[in-house]
Amino acid sequence: MIAKLENEYFNLYNQQKEIIGKLKTNLKPNYAENEMFVGEKTFKIIRKGWEFKIFENEEIVYNLKVNSFF
């Protein structure tokens, strides 16, 4: 897979150079709110400190809390 920054989106391509998803960052300062597009689905990622919530259609589909990134 290859990811490229194009027109404010990180586009993710497979081996056949077909786009399989994209990520829009910087909707709010400090990467607190992002959008991810996979196929026809749109997900919103909201970060507060070490907590990440992923929403689909305003409903939480995943909740993650971490201590640090390594």
Secondary structure, 3 states (H helix, E strand, C coil): CEEEEECCEEEEECCCCCEEEEEECCCCHHHCEEEEEECCEEEEEEEECCEEEEEECCEEEEEEECCCCC
